[in-house]
């Protein structure tokens, strides 16, 4: 997005006309914090995800900030800056939006990037006006880094600036009404008239403010809605206090079934629910007509409704409604359904209330589209993950168990994986790996590595070092050069176990079969497996190796170790042991302590305990666990 406006002279104009200063004075605002405008600035900052938001008003040769979010302590205490060379002043002088992606590279603005104590690199400002269209200042979104402002960013900022302008206009109107009332205090009749007018204005101001806050709340609350139920409950909460309806619901269009289905947070009376819950899309009912004709229907009372639907007035009477609104939800690909709001008493439904309902319908439409998009992504992600994490094979005489928990609760997919492949001669190959990332892209890269690795495991007699070396070469040659850690281990029975020269200890002989078991493994930068004995002691299978995707011709080292009878071999990814507050070594030490206490549990119970008791609620990474227990 390029600059929408750039003044040739940023210091142009005095902005000290009597009308301008009078309007500014009537707002009652000064270079001091205003609680309502501070909350408004905080909302804008949260919605746009930017470090600094200012409600800037030009008062003569200075700019004041009655509303701000993101100022330092010193700046927040002063709440003003000289305004002769400010971007906010340019917006006020021109009366037009000003959008700057990087002020450092903008010709003629060498004075602007650092204005006194405010560092301004990226700037987006929208005019703030009084009821006569006079520009009083600007709603300023500021970043200290370059930023490419999106169309969505600017549309939201424009909507929020309009709401802020309404707040200023209402304050001016209320102030002038109060002054008019005071001037007419000499004549009792005039005083009564003025008081009545002031009361009406105050009521209108209060109503407009409540409406404005409903829409501000909608823009914030509905952004966090992830499901249709979230959207419905959010809308019900937003309108319950202001519009106070008897019923609010969303009639979702089912194009396959050819009907509208109600989703509501306010259940209907049982004897009337059926007639109002499902509506044929081609029927002449109000919700269906609003969708077909793509226009809102407003009915202030039962007579208003009867004039349009004379044959359905009995249904309205039986359910106890007198006023009704059906606003179509028009998505980017067609109608999504209808927002339906009903009251048990006549409703004014003036221009202001209609504007609130229509704006709310727009926010609901956006929220529903986001929820549907999120649902589609989640469905794809879950299908992808299920396809990649196949069931563990039967591998007698060994017991196997595995668990996977993604970091992303939204997509439920990530780059960690485990695998087990049964090989001839009662051998079993175990794999654990971790691709960089926590999204569908990481899962796709993981799937490529996993598929190649499975092929290499069954292609010839599996040697873990050889398998990893071939995998890394293929990763560079035919893959995306994915960066990942991985560990491959092969567990097999041996009839004779001699002293292991590398580790200096002997494996236990299986008393029932006369066989012992050995594990051979090779690692590519992966956390070391843990071997748990029946007496609670643990041993790390330490080894080193460069991660995959860095140097394809890296020679991989192989290691071996005898396994004890009824020993448990635990493979895991770093999400189980690493956190933002503790290093990897500390996490592994905690894991070994946990295994010493709970290692006696059946294998499935042990892995469940690792996820529910050992793993902190604040973990931020995917977790994959694979365990084998010898007979």
C-alpha positions as CSV (number, residue, x, y, z in Angstrom):
1,X,0.0,0.0,0.0
2,X,1.5,3.4,-1.1
3,X,0.9,6.8,0.5
4,X,-2.7,7.9,0.1
5,X,-1.7,11.6,0.7
6,X,1.6,13.5,1.0
7,X,1.5,17.3,1.7
8,X,4.1,19.4,-0.1
9,X,4.5,21.4,3.1
10,X,3.9,19.5,6.4
11,X,3.7,22.8,8.3
12,X,1.0,24.3,6.1
13,X,-2.0,25.9,7.8
14,X,-2.5,27.4,11.3
15,X,-5.7,25.5,12.2
16,X,-6.5,28.2,14.7
17,X,-9.9,29.4,13.3
18,X,-12.5,30.3,15.8
19,X,-14.8,27.5,14.6
20,X,-12.1,24.9,14.9
21,X,-11.0,26.0,18.4
22,X,-14.7,26.3,19.5
23,X,-15.4,22.8,18.4
24,X,-12.3,21.5,20.1
25,X,-13.2,23.4,23.3
26,X,-16.7,21.9,23.3
27,X,-15.3,18.3,23.3
28,X,-14.1,19.1,26.8
29,X,-10.8,17.4,26.0
30,X,-7.3,18.6,26.9
31,X,-3.7,17.4,27.0
32,X,-4.7,14.9,29.7
33,X,-5.8,11.3,29.6
34,X,-9.5,10.6,28.9
35,X,-10.6,7.2,30.2
36,X,-13.0,6.5,27.3
37,X,-10.6,7.5,24.6
38,X,-7.7,5.6,26.2
39,X,-9.9,2.5,26.2
40,X,-10.7,3.2,22.6
41,X,-7.0,3.6,21.6
42,X,-6.2,0.4,23.4
43,X,-8.9,-1.4,21.4
44,X,-7.5,-0.1,18.1
45,X,-4.0,-1.1,19.2
46,X,-5.2,-4.7,20.0
47,X,-7.3,-5.1,16.8
48,X,-4.4,-3.9,14.4
49,X,-1.6,-5.4,16.5
50,X,0.6,-2.3,16.5
51,X,2.8,-0.7,19.2
52,X,1.2,2.8,19.4
53,X,-2.2,4.4,18.8
54,X,-3.0,8.1,19.3
55,X,-6.2,10.1,19.3
56,X,-4.5,13.3,18.2
57,X,-6.3,16.7,18.2
58,X,-4.7,19.8,16.8
59,X,-5.0,22.7,19.3
60,X,-3.4,25.7,17.6
61,X,0.4,25.0,17.2
62,X,0.4,21.9,19.3
63,X,-1.1,18.4,19.1
64,X,-2.7,16.8,22.2
65,X,-3.3,13.2,22.9
66,X,-6.4,12.7,25.1
67,X,-6.5,9.1,24.0
68,X,-3.4,6.9,23.7
69,X,-2.2,3.4,24.0
70,X,1.5,2.4,23.9
71,X,3.1,5.7,25.1
72,X,6.1,5.5,27.5
73,X,5.6,6.7,31.1
74,X,7.1,10.1,30.4
75,X,5.1,10.6,27.1
76,X,1.9,9.5,28.8
77,X,2.4,12.1,31.6
78,X,2.9,15.0,29.1
79,X,0.2,14.1,26.5
80,X,1.2,16.7,23.9
81,X,3.8,17.5,21.3
82,X,4.5,20.6,19.1
83,X,2.4,20.0,16.0
84,X,4.1,22.0,13.4
85,X,5.8,19.0,11.8
86,X,3.6,16.0,12.5
87,X,1.9,13.5,10.3
88,X,-1.3,14.0,12.4
89,X,-1.3,17.6,11.4
90,X,-1.0,16.7,7.7
91,X,-4.1,14.6,8.1
92,X,-6.0,17.4,9.8
93,X,-4.9,20.1,7.3
94,X,-5.8,17.9,4.2
95,X,-8.9,16.2,5.6
96,X,-7.7,13.1,3.9
97,X,-6.1,9.8,5.1
98,X,-2.4,9.5,5.2
99,X,-0.7,6.1,4.8
100,X,3.1,5.7,5.0
101,X,4.9,2.3,4.9
102,X,8.4,3.6,5.7
103,X,8.9,7.3,6.5
104,X,12.7,6.9,6.3
105,X,12.5,6.5,2.5
106,X,9.7,9.0,1.9
107,X,10.9,12.1,-0.1
108,X,10.7,15.4,1.8
109,X,9.9,13.9,5.2
110,X,13.3,14.0,6.8
111,X,11.9,15.8,9.9
112,X,9.0,13.3,10.3
113,X,10.5,9.9,11.2
114,X,11.4,11.1,14.7
115,X,9.2,13.8,16.0
116,X,10.4,14.8,19.4
117,X,9.9,11.8,21.7
118,X,7.8,9.7,19.2
119,X,9.6,7.4,16.8
120,X,7.4,7.1,13.7
121,X,8.5,4.8,10.9
122,X,5.2,3.4,9.6
123,X,2.1,5.6,9.9
124,X,-1.6,5.3,9.0
125,X,-3.9,8.2,10.0
126,X,-7.7,8.8,9.5
127,X,-9.4,12.2,9.9
128,X,-11.6,12.9,13.0
129,X,-14.4,15.3,12.3
130,X,-17.1,17.3,14.1
131,X,-20.8,17.3,13.2
132,X,-20.1,19.9,10.5
133,X,-17.4,17.9,8.8
134,X,-14.6,20.1,10.2
135,X,-11.5,18.0,10.8
136,X,-10.4,18.3,14.5
137,X,-7.5,15.8,14.4
138,X,-6.6,12.2,13.4
139,X,-6.8,8.6,14.7
140,X,-3.1,7.6,14.3
141,X,-1.8,4.1,14.0
142,X,2.0,4.1,14.4
143,X,4.7,1.5,14.1
144,X,8.4,1.9,14.9
145,X,9.2,-0.6,12.1
146,X,8.4,-0.5,8.3
147,X,4.9,-1.9,7.7
148,X,2.9,-2.8,4.6
149,X,-0.6,-1.7,5.6
150,X,-3.2,-4.1,4.2
151,X,-6.6,-3.0,2.8
152,X,-8.1,-4.8,5.8
153,X,-6.0,-2.7,8.2
154,X,-7.1,0.5,6.6
155,X,-10.8,-0.5,6.4
156,X,-10.8,-1.3,10.1
157,X,-8.9,1.9,10.9
158,X,-11.5,3.9,8.9
159,X,-14.4,2.3,10.6
160,X,-12.9,2.9,14.0
161,X,-12.1,6.5,13.1
162,X,-15.8,7.0,12.2
163,X,-16.8,5.6,15.6
164,X,-14.2,7.9,17.3
165,X,-15.6,10.9,15.4
166,X,-19.1,10.0,16.6
167,X,-17.8,10.1,20.2
168,X,-16.4,13.6,19.6
169,X,-19.5,14.8,17.9
170,X,-21.8,13.5,20.7
171,X,-19.7,15.3,23.2
172,X,-19.9,18.6,21.3
173,X,-23.6,18.2,20.8
174,X,-24.1,17.5,24.5
175,X,-22.0,20.4,25.5
176,X,-23.8,22.8,23.2
177,X,-27.2,21.6,24.3
178,X,-26.1,22.2,27.9
179,X,-25.0,25.8,27.0
180,X,-28.3,26.4,25.2
181,X,-30.2,25.2,28.2
182,X,-28.2,27.5,30.4
183,X,-28.8,30.6,28.2
184,X,-32.6,30.0,28.3
185,X,-32.7,29.9,32.1
186,X,-34.2,33.4,32.2
187,X,-37.6,32.4,30.8
188,X,-39.4,29.4,32.4
189,X,-41.1,28.3,29.3
190,X,-37.9,28.5,27.3
191,X,-36.2,26.7,30.1
192,X,-38.7,23.9,30.0
193,X,-38.4,23.6,26.2
194,X,-34.6,23.7,26.4
195,X,-34.6,21.1,29.2
196,X,-36.8,18.8,27.2
197,X,-34.6,19.3,24.1
198,X,-31.5,18.6,26.3
199,X,-33.1,15.5,27.7
200,X,-33.9,14.3,24.2
201,X,-30.4,15.1,23.0
202,X,-28.9,13.4,26.1
203,X,-31.1,10.3,25.4
204,X,-29.9,10.4,21.8
205,X,-26.3,10.8,22.8
206,X,-26.6,7.9,25.3
207,X,-28.3,5.7,22.7
208,X,-25.7,6.6,20.0
209,X,-22.9,5.9,22.5
210,X,-24.3,2.5,23.4
211,X,-24.7,1.7,19.7
212,X,-21.2,2.7,19.0
213,X,-19.9,0.6,21.9
214,X,-21.9,-2.4,20.6
215,X,-20.1,-2.1,17.3
216,X,-16.7,-1.6,18.8
217,X,-17.3,-4.6,21.0
218,X,-18.4,-6.6,18.0
219,X,-15.3,-5.8,16.0
220,X,-13.2,-7.0,19.0
221,X,-15.2,-10.0,20.3
222,X,-16.1,-11.5,16.9
223,X,-12.5,-11.5,15.8
224,X,-11.8,-14.2,18.4
225,X,-14.8,-16.4,17.4
226,X,-13.5,-19.8,16.1
227,X,-16.8,-21.6,15.6
228,X,-20.4,-20.8,14.7
229,X,-21.5,-21.3,18.3
230,X,-18.8,-18.8,19.3
231,X,-20.3,-16.3,16.9
232,X,-23.8,-16.8,18.1
233,X,-23.0,-16.5,21.8
234,X,-20.8,-13.4,21.1
235,X,-23.7,-11.7,19.3
236,X,-26.2,-12.6,22.0
237,X,-23.9,-11.1,24.7
238,X,-23.3,-7.9,22.6
239,X,-27.0,-7.1,22.0
240,X,-28.5,-8.4,25.3
241,X,-27.8,-5.3,27.2
242,X,-28.3,-2.6,24.5
243,X,-31.1,-3.8,22.2
244,X,-32.4,-6.2,24.8
245,X,-34.1,-8.7,22.4
246,X,-36.2,-11.6,23.3
247,X,-34.4,-13.8,20.7
248,X,-31.3,-13.6,18.7
249,X,-30.1,-16.3,16.3
250,X,-28.4,-17.1,13.1
251,X,-30.3,-19.0,10.4
252,X,-27.5,-20.7,8.4
253,X,-28.2,-21.6,4.8
254,X,-27.8,-25.2,3.9
255,X,-27.5,-25.2,0.1
256,X,-27.5,-29.0,-0.2
257,X,-30.6,-29.4,2.0
258,X,-32.3,-26.3,0.6
259,X,-33.1,-24.9,4.0
260,X,-32.2,-22.4,6.7
261,X,-31.2,-23.9,10.1
262,X,-31.3,-22.0,13.4
263,X,-28.3,-21.7,15.7
264,X,-29.2,-19.7,18.8
265,X,-28.0,-18.9,22.3
266,X,-31.6,-18.2,23.3
267,X,-33.7,-21.4,23.0
268,X,-37.2,-21.1,21.6
269,X,-40.4,-22.2,23.4
270,X,-40.7,-26.0,22.9
271,X,-44.2,-25.8,21.3
272,X,-43.0,-23.2,18.7
273,X,-39.4,-24.3,18.1
274,X,-40.1,-26.5,15.1
275,X,-41.8,-23.8,13.1
276,X,-39.0,-21.3,13.6
277,X,-35.9,-23.6,13.8
278,X,-35.9,-24.9,10.2
279,X,-37.2,-22.9,7.3
280,X,-37.2,-24.0,3.6
281,X,-35.0,-21.7,1.6
282,X,-37.7,-21.3,-1.1
283,X,-40.5,-20.5,1.4
284,X,-42.1,-17.1,1.9
285,X,-41.1,-16.9,5.5
286,X,-39.3,-13.7,6.6
287,X,-35.8,-15.3,7.0
288,X,-35.9,-17.0,3.7
289,X,-37.2,-13.9,1.9
290,X,-34.3,-11.8,3.4
291,X,-31.8,-14.3,2.0
292,X,-33.4,-14.6,-1.4
293,X,-33.9,-10.9,-1.9
294,X,-30.6,-10.1,-0.3
295,X,-32.1,-7.2,1.7
296,X,-32.9,-6.6,5.4
297,X,-36.5,-6.8,6.6
298,X,-37.5,-4.6,9.6
299,X,-40.8,-5.0,11.4
300,X,-41.4,-2.5,14.2
301,X,-44.6,-4.2,15.5
302,X,-47.1,-6.9,14.7
303,X,-49.1,-4.6,12.3
304,X,-45.9,-3.9,10.4
305,X,-45.3,-7.7,10.1
306,X,-48.9,-8.5,9.2
307,X,-48.7,-6.0,6.3
308,X,-45.9,-8.0,4.7
309,X,-46.9,-11.6,5.9
310,X,-50.6,-11.6,6.6
311,X,-50.8,-15.4,6.6
312,X,-48.0,-15.7,9.2
313,X,-49.2,-13.3,11.9
314,X,-50.7,-16.1,13.9
315,X,-47.2,-17.7,14.1
316,X,-45.8,-14.5,15.4
317,X,-48.5,-14.1,18.0
318,X,-48.1,-17.7,19.2
319,X,-44.4,-17.3,19.8
320,X,-44.9,-14.0,21.5
321,X,-42.9,-11.7,19.2
322,X,-44.1,-8.2,18.2
323,X,-41.0,-6.8,16.5
324,X,-38.6,-8.6,14.2
325,X,-35.4,-8.0,12.1
326,X,-34.0,-10.4,9.5
327,X,-30.7,-9.1,8.1
328,X,-29.1,-11.2,5.3
329,X,-25.5,-12.4,5.9
330,X,-23.9,-11.9,2.5
331,X,-20.5,-13.6,2.2
332,X,-17.9,-13.2,-0.5
333,X,-19.2,-16.3,-2.3
334,X,-22.9,-15.8,-1.7
335,X,-25.4,-15.7,1.1
336,X,-24.5,-17.5,4.4
337,X,-27.9,-17.1,6.0
338,X,-29.8,-14.5,8.1
339,X,-29.2,-12.7,11.4
340,X,-32.6,-12.8,13.2
341,X,-33.4,-10.6,16.2
342,X,-36.9,-10.5,17.8
343,X,-38.6,-8.5,20.6
344,X,-41.6,-9.2,22.7
345,X,-42.7,-5.6,22.5
346,X,-42.8,-3.0,19.7
347,X,-39.4,-1.6,18.8
348,X,-38.6,1.8,17.5
349,X,-36.1,0.5,14.9
350,X,-35.0,4.1,13.9
351,X,-32.1,4.9,11.6
352,X,-29.6,4.4,14.4
353,X,-30.8,1.0,15.4
354,X,-31.1,-0.2,11.8
355,X,-27.5,0.9,11.2
356,X,-26.4,-1.0,14.3
357,X,-28.1,-4.2,13.1
358,X,-26.7,-3.9,9.5
359,X,-23.2,-3.2,10.8
360,X,-23.5,-6.1,13.2
361,X,-24.6,-8.4,10.4
362,X,-21.5,-7.4,8.5
363,X,-19.2,-8.3,11.4
364,X,-21.1,-11.6,11.8
365,X,-20.6,-12.4,8.2
366,X,-16.9,-11.9,8.4
367,X,-16.7,-14.0,11.6
368,X,-18.7,-16.8,10.0
369,X,-16.4,-16.9,7.0
370,X,-13.4,-17.0,9.3
371,X,-15.0,-19.8,11.4
372,X,-15.7,-21.8,8.2
373,X,-12.2,-21.3,6.9
374,X,-10.8,-22.4,10.3
375,X,-13.0,-25.5,10.3
376,X,-11.9,-26.4,6.8
377,X,-8.2,-26.0,7.8
378,X,-8.7,-28.0,10.9
379,X,-10.4,-30.8,9.0
380,X,-7.6,-30.9,6.4
381,X,-5.0,-30.9,9.2
382,X,-6.6,-33.7,11.2
383,X,-6.9,-35.8,8.0
384,X,-3.3,-35.1,7.2
385,X,-2.1,-36.0,10.7
386,X,-4.1,-39.2,10.8
387,X,-2.7,-40.3,7.4
388,X,0.9,-39.7,8.6
389,X,0.7,-41.1,12.1
390,X,-0.3,-44.7,11.3
391,X,-1.1,-47.3,13.9
392,X,1.8,-49.0,15.5
393,X,2.5,-52.6,14.2
394,X,2.1,-55.7,16.3
395,X,5.7,-56.5,17.2
396,X,5.9,-59.5,19.6
397,X,7.7,-60.0,21.9
398,X,7.9,-56.3,22.4
399,X,5.3,-53.9,23.7
400,X,4.9,-50.6,21.8
401,X,3.0,-47.4,22.7
402,X,3.1,-43.8,21.2
403,X,1.4,-40.4,21.8
404,X,1.3,-37.2,19.8
405,X,0.2,-33.8,20.9
406,X,0.5,-30.8,18.6
407,X,1.5,-27.3,19.7
408,X,-1.2,-25.7,17.6
409,X,-4.7,-26.3,19.1
410,X,-6.2,-24.8,16.0
411,X,-4.8,-26.9,13.2
412,X,-3.9,-29.8,15.5
413,X,-1.0,-30.7,13.3
414,X,2.8,-30.1,13.4
415,X,6.2,-31.3,12.4
416,X,7.0,-33.9,15.0
417,X,6.5,-37.6,14.2
418,X,7.1,-41.1,15.4
419,X,7.1,-44.4,13.4
420,X,7.7,-48.1,14.0
421,X,8.3,-50.7,11.3
422,X,8.3,-54.4,12.0
423,X,11.3,-56.0,10.3
424,X,12.1,-59.7,9.6
425,X,13.7,-61.9,12.3
426,X,11.7,-60.3,15.2
427,X,13.4,-57.0,14.7
428,X,11.6,-53.6,15.1
429,X,12.7,-50.2,13.8
430,X,11.8,-47.1,15.9
431,X,11.9,-43.6,14.5
432,X,11.4,-40.2,16.2
433,X,11.8,-36.9,14.4
434,X,11.1,-33.2,14.5
435,X,10.7,-30.8,11.5
436,X,11.1,-27.1,12.1
437,X,7.6,-25.5,12.4
438,X,4.2,-26.1,13.9
439,X,1.8,-25.9,10.9
440,X,0.6,-27.7,7.9
441,X,3.7,-26.8,5.9
442,X,5.9,-28.5,8.6
443,X,3.6,-31.5,8.5
444,X,3.9,-31.8,4.8
445,X,7.7,-31.7,5.0
446,X,7.6,-34.3,7.8
447,X,5.4,-36.5,5.6
448,X,8.1,-36.5,2.8
449,X,10.9,-37.4,5.2
450,X,8.8,-40.1,6.9
451,X,7.8,-41.7,3.6
452,X,11.4,-41.8,2.4
453,X,12.6,-43.2,5.7
454,X,10.1,-46.0,5.8
455,X,11.2,-47.1,2.3
456,X,14.9,-47.1,3.3
457,X,14.0,-49.2,6.5
458,X,12.5,-52.0,4.4
459,X,14.7,-51.7,1.4
460,X,17.6,-53.7,2.9
461,X,18.7,-54.9,6.3
462,X,18.3,-51.7,8.3
463,X,21.4,-50.1,9.7
464,X,20.4,-46.9,11.5
465,X,23.5,-44.9,10.4
466,X,23.1,-46.0,6.8
467,X,19.4,-45.1,6.8
468,X,20.0,-41.6,8.1
469,X,22.8,-41.0,5.7
470,X,20.7,-42.1,2.7
471,X,17.7,-40.0,4.0
472,X,19.8,-36.8,4.2
473,X,21.2,-37.3,0.7
474,X,17.7,-37.8,-0.7
475,X,16.5,-34.8,1.3
476,X,19.0,-32.6,-0.5
477,X,18.6,-34.2,-3.9
478,X,14.8,-34.7,-4.4
479,X,13.3,-33.0,-1.3
480,X,13.0,-29.4,0.0
481,X,16.2,-29.6,2.0
482,X,14.1,-29.8,5.1
483,X,15.8,-29.0,8.4
484,X,14.9,-31.7,11.0
485,X,16.3,-33.7,13.8
486,X,15.7,-37.5,13.7
487,X,16.8,-40.7,15.5
488,X,16.5,-44.2,14.1
489,X,16.8,-47.2,16.4
490,X,16.6,-51.0,15.7
491,X,15.8,-53.4,18.5
492,X,16.5,-57.1,17.9
493,X,17.0,-60.3,19.9
494,X,20.4,-61.8,20.3
495,X,21.2,-65.3,21.6
496,X,24.6,-64.3,22.9
497,X,25.4,-60.9,24.4
498,X,29.0,-60.1,25.1
499,X,30.4,-57.1,27.1
500,X,29.8,-53.9,25.2
501,X,33.2,-52.3,24.7
502,X,31.6,-48.9,24.2
503,X,29.4,-48.8,27.2
504,X,31.1,-51.5,29.4
505,X,28.0,-53.3,30.7
506,X,26.2,-56.6,29.8
507,X,22.6,-57.0,28.8
508,X,20.3,-59.2,30.9
509,X,19.4,-62.6,29.4
510,X,15.7,-63.2,28.9
511,X,15.0,-66.1,31.2
512,X,12.0,-67.4,29.3
513,X,13.4,-67.5,25.8
514,X,17.1,-67.6,26.4
515,X,17.5,-64.5,24.3
516,X,18.7,-61.0,25.2
517,X,17.9,-57.8,23.3
518,X,20.0,-55.1,21.9
519,X,19.3,-51.6,20.5
520,X,21.4,-50.1,17.7
521,X,20.8,-46.4,17.0
522,X,22.0,-43.3,15.1
523,X,21.0,-39.7,15.6
524,X,20.8,-36.5,13.6
525,X,20.8,-33.9,16.3
526,X,17.9,-35.4,18.2
527,X,17.5,-35.5,22.1
528,X,18.9,-38.7,23.5
529,X,16.5,-41.7,24.3
530,X,16.2,-42.8,27.9
531,X,16.5,-46.4,29.0
532,X,14.5,-47.2,32.1
533,X,15.3,-50.3,34.3
534,X,12.8,-52.1,36.5
535,X,14.6,-50.8,39.6
536,X,13.8,-47.2,38.5
537,X,17.3,-46.3,37.4
538,X,17.7,-44.6,34.0
539,X,20.4,-44.2,31.4
540,X,20.7,-41.7,28.5
541,X,21.6,-43.2,25.1
542,X,23.9,-40.2,24.3
543,X,25.2,-39.7,20.9
544,X,26.0,-36.8,18.5
545,X,25.1,-36.1,14.9
546,X,24.4,-33.2,12.6
547,X,20.8,-32.4,11.9
548,X,19.3,-33.3,8.6
549,X,19.3,-30.7,5.8
550,X,22.7,-29.1,6.5
551,X,25.4,-31.3,4.9
552,X,24.2,-34.2,2.8
553,X,27.5,-36.2,2.8
554,X,27.8,-36.2,6.6
555,X,28.9,-39.6,7.9
556,X,26.6,-41.0,10.5
557,X,27.9,-42.9,13.6
558,X,26.2,-46.1,14.8
559,X,25.9,-47.0,18.5
560,X,24.6,-50.1,20.3
561,X,23.6,-51.1,23.8
562,X,22.2,-54.3,25.4
563,X,18.6,-53.9,26.8
564,X,17.6,-55.2,30.2
565,X,14.7,-57.6,30.8
566,X,11.5,-55.6,31.0
567,X,13.4,-52.5,30.2
568,X,11.6,-49.5,28.7
569,X,13.2,-47.5,25.9
570,X,11.7,-44.0,25.6
571,X,12.1,-41.9,22.4
572,X,10.7,-38.3,22.5
573,X,10.8,-34.9,20.8
574,X,12.1,-31.8,22.6
575,X,8.6,-30.5,23.3
576,X,8.4,-33.0,26.2
577,X,11.5,-31.6,27.9
578,X,12.1,-28.0,26.7
579,X,10.3,-24.8,27.8
580,X,10.8,-21.1,27.6
581,X,12.0,-21.0,31.2
582,X,14.2,-24.1,31.4
583,X,17.0,-25.4,29.1
584,X,17.0,-28.9,27.5
585,X,19.4,-30.5,30.0
586,X,17.2,-29.4,32.9
587,X,14.1,-30.7,31.2
588,X,15.7,-34.1,30.5
589,X,16.8,-34.4,34.2
590,X,13.1,-33.7,35.2
591,X,11.9,-36.4,32.8
592,X,14.3,-39.0,34.3
593,X,13.1,-38.2,37.8
594,X,9.5,-38.6,36.6
595,X,10.3,-42.0,35.0
596,X,12.0,-43.2,38.2
597,X,8.7,-42.5,40.0
598,X,6.2,-43.7,37.4
599,X,8.1,-46.1,35.2
600,X,6.4,-49.1,36.8
601,X,3.1,-48.2,35.1
602,X,1.8,-50.1,32.1
603,X,3.2,-48.6,29.0
604,X,0.0,-46.8,27.8
605,X,-0.6,-45.5,31.3
606,X,3.0,-44.2,31.5
607,X,2.7,-42.2,28.3
608,X,-0.7,-40.8,29.4
609,X,0.9,-39.7,32.6
610,X,3.8,-38.0,30.7
611,X,1.3,-35.8,28.9
612,X,-1.1,-35.1,31.8
613,X,1.3,-34.9,34.8
614,X,4.7,-34.2,33.5
615,X,4.1,-31.9,30.6
616,X,3.4,-28.3,31.8
617,X,0.2,-26.5,30.7
618,X,2.4,-23.7,29.2
619,X,4.3,-25.9,26.8
620,X,4.7,-24.3,23.3
621,X,6.0,-27.1,21.1
622,X,4.7,-30.3,19.5
623,X,5.3,-33.5,21.5
624,X,5.8,-37.0,20.1
625,X,6.6,-40.0,22.3
626,X,7.4,-43.6,21.3
627,X,8.1,-46.3,23.9
628,X,9.2,-49.9,23.7
629,X,9.3,-52.4,26.5
630,X,11.3,-55.6,26.3
631,X,9.8,-59.0,27.4
